[in-house]
Amino acid sequence: MSTVRSHLMVAAPRTEPGLPPVPAEAGTGSSQSDAIEQEGVIMGDFNTVTVPAKTEGGVKSGVTVQRDELFTVSGSGRASYNGGNTFPDGTRYMNAKYAGAYTAPDLVLPGAPVGMLIARIGSGPWLAVGSTQTFRAGDAGEITVAYNDRPGAYVDNSGEYTAMIQNHGSA
């Protein structure tokens, strides 16, 4: 018999309309260790971390994956660069008006918009996450999450995203 570990998160009330709820543990960066065990398979662990838009190189999540394991990264929050507000999916607002996504070839993850939440395993290639994305790990390592911007241009950024990273284990 296998074991299922699932985690219950309680959403905190939002103060900004139209944005998804942020987990109550948001910003603590602490691993979740209490689990409800049921018959089934091991679902793995998760962690919630704060991703400041000023942090070039990203934030280590504390969650590791092995090759071929499934993992999900989800993001919420609002950040800014060069006067524009951005959201984890890469949408951008200038002067409180929708301005679309802005991409440039010299971003950390070229082709993905400035401000998009991105992730990578170890020192592997960056992956586009947006608001939420599930991946199959191509390699083993710790998951790092970051704000997509030009290398060396993080100094004018402000705000932060909250990222939840969950390792689902082998499928």
LINDA-V587358 format. One record per backbone hydrogen bond with DSSP energy under -0.5 kcal/mol. CO is the residue of the C=O (numbers start at 0). NH is the residue of the N-H. Records with the same first field share a line. If there is no record, write none. Layout:
CO=NH / NH
//
This chain:
1=39
3=5 / 37
5=35
6=8
8=10
9=23
11=21
14=16
15=18
21=11
22=25
24=27
29=47
30=32
34=36
35=5
37=3
44=166
45=31
46=164
47=28
48=162
49=51
50=160
51=54
53=55
54=57
58=144
61=63
62=142
64=140
65=68
67=170
68=136
69=167 / 168
70=134
71=165
72=132
73=163
75=161
77=159
78=85
79=157
80=83
82=94
83=80
84=92
85=78
86=89
87=116
90=86
91=98 / 99
92=84
93=96
96=93
100=102
101=113
103=106 / 110
105=150
106=109
107=109
108=111
112=115
115=147
116=128 / 129
117=145
118=126
119=121 / 143
120=123
126=118
128=131
130=74
132=72
134=70 / 136
136=67
140=64
141=121
142=60
143=119
144=58
145=117
147=114
148=107
149=152
152=155
153=156
157=79
158=52
159=77
160=50 / 162
161=75
162=48 / 164
163=73
164=46
165=71 / 167
168=69
//
